[in-house]
Amino acid sequence: MATYKVRGASHNVIYSYRTSAGQTKQQWESYDTELEAVQRKAYIELLQSQKRTDELRQAALDYKRSRAIEKAASKIARDRQDDGEPAIADAPEENLTRTYREFMERFLPAYARKRNFSPKTYDSYETNLRAHILPYFGDWVMSTITAQAIDNFLDHLRKKPCSGYKSYGKKADEIPTLSSPTIKKCYNILMVGFPTAKRWGYVSEIPNATAPSEKYKKRKSWAASAIMEVLDQMVDDPLLHLAVHLGFVCSLRAGEVVGIDANSVDPNDQSLWITQIVERVSDKSLKELPKERIIQIFPKQTSMSSSCMILKAPKTDESFRKQYLTTPLLKEVLCRLREIKENKELLGRDYHDYGLLICQPDGRPIDPNNLCKSFRKWQTAHHIEDQIDFQGLRKSGQMHKVRITQNNYQLVAESSGQSPEVLMSNYNEALDSEKRNLSQLVEADLYSGQATAAAPTSISSAVLLNRVKSDPAFAQQLLQLLLRDAETAV
């Protein structure tokens, strides 16, 4: 087993491995944060428990190699700083004649490493760069790009039709143009390199361009009653049912759902941990970026693929969290664990045990993009009109928790790995039923003592009680109204 120790500001993981010659060696690894050390310890213990000695030895050698590279790079940087050597050896007059494409090929990988990009973020930059920016500015000499040229580029993007699924089966005049967030992101990617370009001598001045405005389309969400209706109907697909149930109750992203560690489930505590996520990333991003937060790179299903799936640490340290399960959800999770055990016994050595709760029958990971597509297909097949994406389940769960806790944003934010500011800005929408209730409260207060034109509607006690149980906001408003009437009567 591996050991975790703290010495000063260093978080250390100590374990033993066997060399290729059969000798036992002790490995001592140091990390800057507790999260990195705990995740490394868990990975080492996984290799030890499965007796994957070759991979354990390789993990130790990879760590030694990466530390040696870091030390060598630091020494070179110090030597260059002492000698006054510039970061870029090219003469400024040579760089003034280079194209924007040449600059970005040199700048983006270094910038991504400096800013500690995740592979997915790097892929997003690369995708927008290749699809929109380089076709326009790629062959321009970078020093000739002016503010007017950037304004013309933004105008070009506003008229550019979308590609991909948004254009499938549509006539040319029906295809929508690029969204304002996409245009703003292209602008940010275009401009982010200019300060460095000036220092490196690619441009003499930074273009004084103005950022475009953007208008975000709010992500749709469902009320808790709609979620329960969907779960009642989703009996034909138990795995999707569990994924949707987890996404709503635990407010999880798709990558977090398919990355849940089955070994983290604690039935006695009725909880599980969110410690890792599954993502599909490009081979290029893995080549350019450090792999310090990557737990495992899954084997490709086809050698021709230019991407692969990885298991990595969560998006932020706050995303490393404990989630408590409802009793029905825990029963469903335990049923899934029994199913995994049966699959292991049935497939034997053909089962790929990565310790995942939501996985394919043979244990291989599920692409989070495919999970999102499956959820969309299910909604279409069952004629759901007001469809949401999988992230909408997370939003639905957060909004429901905000309501039942009477706007305790701090508690809800901590339980889902968000900041209260993000929660308040993105999950503070009112439901249509709440707006209707508000109108009724205004009517009752404004026209109290007056006969309204419409006759009062008779409501049975059973209907009213059911409404109170299913809608906490209505129950709270009803209580306020009753208290106000009681005060008036006194």
N, C-alpha and C positions, 0 to 999 in steps of 0.2 A: 504493500500500500504506500501511497505517497503521503508526505508530511508537509503541513503548512506552518511556517514560522514568520514572525515579523521581527526585523532588526532595524531599528531606527525608522527611516522612511521607506525601507525596502521590504517588499512582500515576497517571501521565498517559498519555493516548492522543492522538496528533497525526495528523491526516489532512487531506486537501483535498477540497473539494466545489465544485460550481458553483451559483451563485445562479440564480434564475429569469431574470435578465437575461443570463446566460452568463458572469458574472465568476467567477474562481477565488478561493475563500476558504480560508484555513487555519483549521481547528478545533482547539482545545486543550481537552481535557476532563480533569477531575481526579476521582479516585475514592479512597475511603478504604482499600480493600484491593487486593491484587494480583489476587485472583480476579475482582473486578468489572472491573478494567482489562483483564485478559486476555480475558474473555468479550466485553467491548465491542469490543476489537480484532478478535476473530474475527468478530463480527457485521458490523463495518464492512468488513472484507476480503471477506466473502461478498457484500455489496452491490456492492463495487467489481469483484469478479471476474465478476459477472453483469451488470455495467453498468446497475444499477438506480439511475440518477442521481437520479430523483425521490425515491425512498425514502431515498437517502443524504442529500439535501438536507433532507428532512423529519426525519430522525434528528438532524441537526445543530441544526435549529430547535427540535425538541422538547427537546433538552438545554439550549439557551439559555433556553427558556421555563421549564423546571423550576428552573433555577438562579436565575432572576429571581424566581420565586414563593417559593423557599426564603429568599432574601435579604429579600424584602418581609415574609414571615411572621416571620423572626427580628427584624426591625426593629420590627414591631408588638408582638411579645412583650416586647422590651426596653423599649419606650415604656410599655406597660401596667404592667410591673414597676416602672419608675421612678415612674409616676403612682399606683401602689398600686391599680390597677383590678382587681377580682376577675375570675376566669376565667368565672364565670357572672353575667350581668347581672340575672337574675330575683331578686326579693326572696325570702328564705328562707320567709316566710309563704305565698307563692304556691306555692313548690315543695312544701310540706307537703301540699298538696291535689292534687298531680298523681299520675297512675297509674303503675304499674310499667311499662306499655307506653311511656308518654311518656318515662320516664327511660331505658329501654333504647334507644329510637330515637336518643337524643342521646348516650348513653354508649358503646354498643358500637363504632360506627365510630371514635370518637376513641381508645378503649382499644386497638382492633386496630392502629391506626397507631402508637400509642405503643409497643406490644409487638412491632411488626414482624411481624404475622401474615402467613402465606402465604395466598393466596386460598383454598386448600383448607381451611385451619384456620378461616378466617372463615366459609366455607360450612358447616362442621361446627357451629359455634356457632349460626349462623342456623337450621339445620335443626332442632336440638334445641329452640331457643327457640320457633320457630313451631309445632312438632309437639307439644311437651309442656308448656312453661312458660307461654307466653302464653294458651293456652286455659284455664288454671287461674288464673293471677295477673294476666293482662293488664289487667283492668279494676279490680283492687284499687288503692285509694289506697296508695301505697308505704309511707307512714308507719304504716299499720295492719297490715302484715305482721309477725307475731310468730313466736317460736320454735315455738309450738304449731301455728300455721298451716303452717309449713314441715314439721313432723313429719307433719301430716295430708296434705300434698302428697306426701311421700315414700311414705306408706302407699298413697295413691291410685296412684302410679306402679307400686308392687309388684303391684298387681292389674290393671294396664292391659294388655290384649292387644297383641301386636305387630301391626304392619301390614306391607304389602309382601309380598315373596316368602315370608316365614315363615308367612303366613296363607293363601296360595293353595291352593285345593282342600281346605281343612280345615273341619270343623265348628267351631261357636263354642267348644265345650268342649275342642277339640283344639289350639286356637291357643295357643302359649306366651306368657307374660307378658314384660314388658321385662326384659332382663338386668341384673344388678347393676352392670356397668360403665356401662351407659347411664344408670341411675338416679344413679350417683355423678357422672357427667359433668353431668347436669341440675342436680344440687345445686351443683357447682362454678360453673356458669354463673350460677345464681340468686344465689349468695353473692358472686361476684367484684365486683359493682358496689356493694355496701353501704358499704364504706369511702369511696368517692367520693360516694355518695349522702348520706352524713353531712356531708361537707365542703361539698357543694352545697346542703345544707339540705332534702333530700327526706325524710330521717328524722332523728329526734332521737337514736336509739341503734341500734346494730347488733344484730340478733337473735342470741341466744346458742344457736344451733342446733348439733346434733351431726351430723357427716358420717356417711352410711351406709357400712356395710362393703361390700366388693366381692370377688367371686371370679372370677378370670379363667379361661376355658377355654383350656387349652394348645392351641396350633396344632399340627396334625398334621404329620408329616414322613415321608419315606421313606428307607430305607437306599439306599446307592449301587447295590446290585444291583437294587433295584426301579426306580430311575431308568433304568438301562441297559435293562431289559426294556421299559419304556415307550418309550424312544427307538427300540428295535428294531422296535416295533410301529407307530410314528408315521410310517410312510413315505408315507402317503396325504396328508399335509399338510406339505410341506417348510417353509413359513414358521413354522407352529406348532412344528415340530420344532426349528428353529433358535432360536426364542424360549425353549423349554423348556431346550434345551441351554445357552444363555447364562445363563438364570436359575439353573441349578444350578451350573455350573462357575465362573461369575463372581459368584455370590451376589447377584443383582440383583433389585430390585423391578420390578413390571410397568411402572411409569412410566419407569424407567431403561432397560428393554429397548427400548421403543418410541421412546425418545429418543436412542438411540445415533447419534452422528454418523459417517456412513459415511466421511467424509474423515479421521477419526481413526485408522482401521485402518492399522497398520504391519506388513505381511507379513514384512519383514526382522527386525523386533524381535519378531514374533509377539505383538503387543499391540494394545490400543485404549484410548481414554480415555472415562471417564464424566464428562461435563461439563454435561449437560443432561437434563431429564426432560420428559415430556409429561403434562399434566393436563387434565381437564375441570373448569372452574370457572364459577360464575354470573356473569352480567353485572353484578350488584350488587357482588360482591366486587371486580371490576375497576374499578368506578366509585369505590368507597370507599377502596381501598388504593393506595399508590404502586406504580409499575410498574418500579422500579429493577432487580429481579431477573428481570423477564420479557424474554426474548430475542425472542419473536415471538408474535403473536396470530393464529391460523389463521382463514381465512375460514369463516363458517358455511355449512353445507349447506342450511339453510332459515332464512329470515328470521324465522319464528315462534319459533325456539328462544330460550330465556332463558339459555342457557349457550353456551360455546364452548371449544375446546381451545387451550391455550397451550404454548409451549416456554419453560421457565424454568430458572434455575440450580438445582443440586441442593439437597436439604433442608438440608444443613450444609456448611461449608467442608471438613470431613473427607470428605464424600461425593464431592468432586472428586478423582478418583483414576485411576490407571493399572491396567488389568487385563491379565494375561498369559493367553494362550489355549493350550489343549492343541492338539496337531497335528491331530487329527480335527476339532476345533471351528474351527480356522483354515481348513481346507479347505472346511468348510461356509460360513464367512463369505465366502471368496473366490468360491465358487460363487454366493452371493447377490449379490455385487457385479457379477458378470458378467450375472446376470439383470436387475439394475437398468439396466445399460448397454444391454441389448437392449430393455428397456421404453422407455428414453429414445429410442432410434433408431426404434422402432416408432410411438410416440405423438407424437413431435416436440414441437410447441408445446403439445399437450394434456397433456404430462407436467408435473406440479407438483413442481419440484425444490427440496425443502427440505433435501436432504442427509441424509435419514434412511435407516438401514440396514433397519429393520423398518418397512415402510410398505405402503400399498395399491398395486395394480399401476400406478396413475397417479401415484404419489408422495405422495398425500395421507396425513396421519398416521393412525395407528390409535389409537382410544380405548383406553387401558389397561383400562378396565372391560370392553370387548368382548374384549380378549385374555384376561382372567380367565374370562369366560363361555365362550369357545371352549375353553379348557383343561378347564373343568368338563363341557361338552357332550361333548368327546372321551372323557373318562373314563366318562361315563354310557353313551355309545354302545358302548364296548368293555367294558362290564360290570365296571369296576374297583370292587371293594367298598370298600376302604379309601381313599377319595378324599381329596385334599388341595387346598387353594387354591393360587394361583400364588405367594403369599408363602411357602407351605410349601416350595416349591423352594429359596428363599433359605435357609430354616432347614435344609433337608436338606443343602445345600451347605456351610453353616457347620459343622454337626455332623460331617460327614464330614472336613472339613479339620482340625477340632479333634482328631479321632481319629488321623489319619495323621501329624499333627505332634506327637503325644504331648502334647496339652493345651497347646500354645503359643498361648495366648489373645491375646497381644500381636500376634503375626504375623498371625493369622487376622483379628483385629479391624481392623488397619490395612489389610489387603487389601480389606476390604469397606466401609470408611468408618464403622465402628462404634467405640464405646468398649469396652475390655476388660470393664468392669463390666456393660454391657448384654449383651454376648456371654455372660458367665459366668452371668448371671441367667436368660437366656431360651433358651440353647442348650446346656444342660448335662444333658440327659436321657440316660438309658441305654437302649440298644436291648434288645429282648427276647432276642436272641441273646447279648448280653453278660451279661444276668442268668442265662441258662442256663449259660454258661461259668463264671460265678462259682460257681454251685452245684456244678458239676463240680470246680472247684478246691478248694472246701471239702470235698467228699467225698474227693478224693484226699489232702488233707492231714490231715483228721480221722480217717479210717479207714485210714491207711497201716499196712500190716502185718497187717490183718485181712481175712478173706475176706468179701466182700459177698454178700448174698443173691442178687443177680442175676448171671448169668454175663456176663463181659466181651463186649462187642460187637466183632466183627471189622471193622476198617476198612481198606480198601485204601489203598495208598500214593498212588494217583492222586486218590482222594477227599480224603485228608488234605492233599495238596499244593494242590489246588484251593481247599480251605477256607482255607488259610494265605494264598493269593494274594488271595482276595476279601474276607477279613476281617482287617484289620491288628490289631484288638483281640485276636482269637483267637490270632493269631501271637505277639503279645507275651505273652499269658497262657501259651501253650504253652512258650515259651522260658523263662519264669520257673519253670514246673513242672519242666522238664528240668534247669535249673540247681540247683533245690532237691533233686531226686533225686540229682544228681551229688554234691552236697555230703554228702548222707546216706550214699551208697555209700562215700565216702572215710573 
